[in-house]
Amino acid sequence: QDHSNAVPYNDLPSIDKWMLGHLSALLCKVDEATDDYQFSHTMQEVLQFTTADISNLYLDVAKDCLYTPSINDAQRQSY
């Protein structure tokens, strides 16, 4: 994979860091629930994450950053 456009974590906007934190928490919950064979709980957590965190919040904020002046702008590359 080409990581030449990757933005270092410390340079990411706060909303990206927040989202990565929520993703990390989701992965822990999913691992725990699947280890306990609680697949319906796993699906509820994933659905909540995709509809509330990603769709209703993150993508609404992120779409504005896609229209920055330069294609090489770090904020645009983080998305």
C-alpha positions as CSV (number, residue, x, y, z in Angstrom):
1,Q,0.0,0.0,0.0
2,D,1.1,3.5,-0.8
3,H,1.2,5.6,2.4
4,S,2.9,8.6,0.9
5,N,-0.2,10.8,1.5
6,A,-0.7,9.5,5.1
7,V,-1.1,12.3,7.7
8,P,0.7,11.7,11.0
9,Y,-1.7,11.1,13.9
10,N,-0.6,14.3,15.7
11,D,-1.4,16.3,12.6
12,L,-4.9,15.0,12.3
13,P,-7.9,17.3,13.0
14,S,-9.5,16.8,16.4
15,I,-12.6,15.3,14.8
16,D,-10.4,12.6,13.2
17,K,-8.8,11.8,16.5
18,W,-12.2,11.6,18.1
19,M,-13.4,9.2,15.4
20,L,-10.4,7.0,15.7
21,G,-11.0,6.8,19.4
22,H,-14.6,5.7,18.9
23,L,-13.5,3.2,16.3
24,S,-11.0,1.7,18.7
25,A,-13.7,1.5,21.4
26,L,-16.0,-0.2,18.9
27,L,-13.5,-2.8,18.0
28,C,-12.9,-3.7,21.6
29,K,-16.7,-4.0,22.2
30,V,-17.1,-6.2,19.0
31,D,-14.2,-8.4,20.0
32,E,-15.6,-8.9,23.5
33,A,-19.2,-9.6,22.3
34,T,-18.1,-12.0,19.6
35,D,-15.9,-13.9,22.0
36,D,-19.0,-14.3,24.2
37,Y,-21.1,-15.3,21.1
38,Q,-23.3,-12.2,21.5
39,F,-23.7,-11.6,17.8
40,S,-26.8,-9.5,18.1
41,H,-25.0,-7.2,20.5
42,T,-22.1,-7.0,18.0
43,M,-24.5,-6.0,15.2
44,Q,-26.2,-3.4,17.4
45,E,-22.8,-1.8,18.3
46,V,-21.8,-1.7,14.6
47,L,-25.2,-0.2,13.6
48,Q,-25.0,2.4,16.3
49,F,-21.5,3.4,15.2
50,T,-22.2,3.6,11.5
51,T,-25.5,5.5,11.9
52,A,-24.8,7.8,14.8
53,D,-21.1,8.4,14.9
54,I,-20.1,8.1,11.2
55,S,-23.2,9.1,9.3
56,N,-24.9,11.6,11.5
57,L,-21.8,13.4,12.8
58,Y,-18.4,12.6,11.2
59,L,-19.4,12.6,7.5
60,D,-21.4,15.8,8.1
61,V,-18.3,17.5,9.4
62,A,-15.8,15.8,7.1
63,K,-17.5,16.7,3.8
64,D,-16.8,20.4,4.4
65,C,-13.1,19.7,4.6
66,L,-13.1,18.0,1.2
67,Y,-13.5,21.4,-0.4
68,T,-10.2,22.9,0.8
69,P,-8.2,24.9,-1.7
70,S,-5.4,22.4,-2.3
71,I,-5.5,18.7,-3.0
72,N,-2.3,18.4,-1.0
73,D,-3.7,20.1,2.0
74,A,-3.1,17.9,5.1
75,Q,-6.7,18.4,6.3
76,R,-8.0,17.1,3.0
77,Q,-5.6,14.2,2.9
78,S,-6.7,13.1,6.3
79,Y,-10.1,12.2,4.8
